[in-house]
């Protein structure tokens, strides 16, 4: 798995030579999503957790399952088909229309228009 993320040379350096990365280097090599200063860490974790908690449970479970399954595929077409199936499923869920309406209202508010409702 490490070789898939960082490549064989970097993986070998990490394993054989004990090469370590700081936060910025970990992001650069695809080992971390984001690097923040120590004093901002808890606030950033709170923001990310709040966003994750706002996602409907069914959607989060389906997305995690799809991401895991896609990661095992080597054929582009099979990955696209799997992702498309999940996206079509989400379109039929009640939360989709609710989230879309909130997004539209937010976007309309940015353009100077008052959101409906």
C-alpha positions in Angstrom: 0.0 0.0 0.0 2.8 2.4 0.9 4.4 1.9 -2.5 1.1 2.8 -4.3 1.0 6.1 -2.4 4.5 7.3 -2.5 6.2 5.1 -5.1 8.8 2.4 -4.7 11.8 4.6 -4.1 10.3 6.6 -1.4 8.7 3.6 0.2 12.1 1.9 0.3 13.7 4.9 1.8 11.1 5.0 4.5 11.3 1.3 5.3 15.0 0.7 4.8 16.6 4.0 5.9 14.0 5.1 8.4 13.2 8.2 6.3 10.6 10.3 8.1 8.5 13.3 6.9 7.3 16.4 8.7 3.7 17.5 8.1 4.3 19.4 4.9 6.4 16.6 3.4 3.7 14.1 4.3 1.1 16.1 2.4 3.5 16.5 -0.5 3.9 12.7 -0.7 0.2 12.0 -0.3 0.5 10.5 3.2 -1.6 13.3 4.8 -4.5 15.3 3.7 -3.5 18.7 5.2 -0.8 20.1 7.5 -1.8 22.7 10.1 0.1 24.5 12.8 0.0 22.8 16.2 -2.0 25.6 17.7 -4.7 25.3 14.9 -4.9 21.6 15.0 -7.9 21.1 17.4 -9.9 23.8 15.7 -9.3 22.3 12.3 -10.2 18.8 13.6 -13.4 20.3 15.0 -14.3 21.9 11.7 -13.7 18.7 9.7 -15.6 16.6 12.2 -18.6 18.9 12.0 -18.6 18.6 8.3 -18.4 14.9 8.4 -21.2 14.7 11.0 -23.4 16.8 8.8 -23.4 14.1 6.1 -26.4 11.7 6.2 -25.3 8.4 7.7 -26.5 6.4 4.7 -24.5 8.6 2.4 -21.4 8.3 4.5 -21.6 4.5 4.6 -22.2 4.3 0.9 -19.4 6.6 0.1 -16.9 4.8 2.3 -18.0 1.5 0.8 -17.6 2.8 -2.8 -14.2 4.3 -2.0 -13.0 1.0 -0.6 -14.4 -1.0 -3.5 -13.0 1.4 -6.2 -9.5 1.2 -4.6 -9.4 -2.5 -5.4 -10.2 -2.0 -9.1 -7.6 -1.8 -11.8 -9.9 -1.0 -14.7 -11.0 2.5 -15.3 -14.4 1.5 -16.8 -15.2 -0.7 -13.8 -14.4 2.1 -11.4 -16.6 4.6 -13.3 -19.5 2.1 -13.4 -19.2 1.6 -9.6 -19.1 5.3 -8.9 -21.9 6.0 -11.3 -24.1 3.4 -9.6 -23.4 5.1 -6.2 -24.2 8.5 -7.5 -27.4 7.4 -9.1 -28.4 5.8 -5.8 -27.7 9.1 -4.0 -29.9 11.1 -6.5 -32.9 9.0 -5.3 -32.4 9.6 -1.6 -34.5 12.2 0.3 -31.5 13.9 1.6 -30.2 14.7 -1.9 -33.0 17.3 -2.6 -32.6 18.9 0.8 -28.8 19.3 0.4 -29.2 20.5 -3.1 -31.7 23.2 -2.0 -29.3 24.4 0.7 -26.4 24.5 -1.8 -28.5 26.5 -4.2 -29.5 29.0 -1.5 -25.9 29.4 -0.4 -24.7 30.0 -4.0 -27.6 32.4 -4.7 -26.6 34.3 -1.6 -23.1 34.8 -2.9 -24.2 36.3 -6.1 -26.1 39.1 -4.3 -29.5 37.5 -4.7 -31.5 36.6 -1.6 -32.0 32.9 -1.2 -35.5 31.6 -1.5 -37.3 30.5 1.6 
